[in-house]
Amino acid sequence: MRSLGYWMVETVLRISKTKKFLELDPDEMKIALKKERIKQNHKPPKKMQNNYRIEEERIGSNSCYIVSPKEKKEKQEKKEKQVLLFIHGGAYVKEMNPFYWDVISKLAKDFLFYK
């Protein structure tokens, strides 16, 4: 008999189609990931763009974003430079989930720009 926890995980996997995805062979998985990357919007939301200066850089096939306060460059250069490296989940295969922009905004606000 399956436990309640196992049943819940199995149900979530079935609903999210994750189980089906994980059962693909490597070539099918590459095709599925490529299609998913095209559909997925990993760009910063407008609210984030209004509150921060966001620069996008490409490293290989990955997008990297530099988030900094919207201040004049002279002011920013005078401040001590602080850096926070945020690597989202996805095993360098999936693009960043929109949820992570909220996390980045909170981290930037709490730890970097408003001390």
C-alpha positions as CSV (number, residue, x, y, z in Angstrom):
1,M,0.0,0.0,0.0
2,R,1.3,3.4,-1.0
3,S,1.8,6.1,1.7
4,L,-0.1,9.4,1.6
5,G,3.2,11.2,0.9
6,Y,4.1,8.9,-2.0
7,W,0.6,9.3,-3.5
8,M,0.8,13.1,-3.2
9,V,4.2,13.2,-5.0
10,E,2.9,10.8,-7.7
11,T,-0.2,13.0,-8.2
12,V,1.9,16.2,-8.5
13,L,4.2,14.5,-11.0
14,R,1.3,13.2,-13.1
15,I,-0.5,16.6,-13.1
16,S,2.7,18.6,-14.0
17,K,3.7,16.0,-16.6
18,T,7.1,15.8,-15.0
19,K,7.1,12.1,-14.8
20,K,6.4,11.8,-18.5
21,F,9.2,14.2,-19.2
22,L,11.7,12.3,-17.1
23,E,10.9,9.1,-19.0
24,L,11.9,10.5,-22.3
25,D,15.1,9.3,-24.0
26,P,18.0,11.8,-24.2
27,D,17.2,12.9,-27.8
28,E,13.5,13.4,-27.1
29,M,14.4,15.3,-23.9
30,K,16.6,17.7,-25.8
31,I,13.8,18.4,-28.3
32,A,11.3,18.9,-25.4
33,L,13.7,21.2,-23.6
34,K,14.3,23.3,-26.7
35,K,10.5,23.7,-27.2
36,E,10.0,24.6,-23.6
37,R,12.8,27.2,-23.6
38,I,11.1,28.9,-26.6
39,K,7.8,29.1,-24.8
40,Q,9.2,30.2,-21.4
41,N,9.5,33.8,-20.6
42,H,12.5,34.4,-18.4
43,K,12.8,38.1,-18.9
44,P,12.5,40.4,-15.8
45,P,8.9,41.6,-15.2
46,K,8.1,45.3,-15.9
47,K,7.9,46.1,-12.2
48,M,11.4,44.8,-11.7
49,Q,12.6,46.9,-14.7
50,N,11.0,50.0,-13.2
51,N,12.8,49.5,-9.9
52,Y,16.2,48.3,-11.0
53,R,18.7,48.7,-13.8
54,I,18.9,45.2,-15.4
55,E,21.5,44.3,-17.9
56,E,21.5,41.0,-19.8
57,E,24.7,39.2,-20.8
58,R,25.0,36.0,-22.7
59,I,27.4,33.4,-21.5
60,G,27.3,30.5,-23.9
61,S,23.6,29.8,-24.4
62,N,22.6,31.1,-21.0
63,S,21.3,34.5,-20.1
64,C,22.9,36.2,-17.2
65,Y,21.4,39.3,-15.6
66,I,23.2,42.1,-13.7
67,V,20.7,43.9,-11.3
68,S,21.7,47.2,-9.8
69,P,19.8,50.2,-8.3
70,K,18.5,52.8,-10.7
71,E,20.9,55.6,-9.8
72,K,23.1,57.7,-11.8
73,K,26.4,56.0,-12.6
74,E,28.4,58.5,-10.7
75,K,26.6,57.9,-7.5
76,Q,26.8,54.1,-7.9
77,E,30.6,54.2,-8.7
78,K,31.2,56.1,-5.5
79,K,29.5,53.5,-3.4
80,E,31.3,50.3,-2.2
81,K,30.5,47.7,-4.8
82,Q,28.5,44.8,-3.4
83,V,27.8,41.6,-5.3
84,L,25.3,38.9,-4.8
85,L,25.6,35.8,-7.0
86,F,22.2,34.1,-7.5
87,I,22.1,30.8,-9.4
88,H,18.6,29.5,-9.9
89,G,17.6,25.9,-10.0
90,G,17.3,24.2,-13.3
91,A,20.6,22.4,-13.6
92,Y,21.8,24.7,-16.4
93,V,19.1,23.2,-18.6
94,K,16.0,25.2,-17.9
95,E,15.6,29.0,-18.0
96,M,14.8,30.9,-14.9
97,N,11.3,30.6,-13.5
98,P,9.4,33.9,-13.2
99,F,9.1,33.2,-9.4
100,Y,12.8,33.8,-9.1
101,W,12.5,37.5,-10.0
102,D,10.6,38.1,-6.8
103,V,13.3,36.3,-4.9
104,I,16.0,38.4,-6.6
105,S,14.1,41.6,-5.9
106,K,13.8,40.8,-2.2
107,L,17.4,39.8,-1.9
108,A,18.5,43.0,-3.7
109,K,16.3,45.2,-1.5
110,D,17.2,43.5,1.8
111,F,20.9,42.8,1.3
112,L,22.5,45.1,-1.3
113,F,20.9,48.4,-2.1
114,Y,19.1,49.6,1.0
115,K,21.5,49.1,3.9
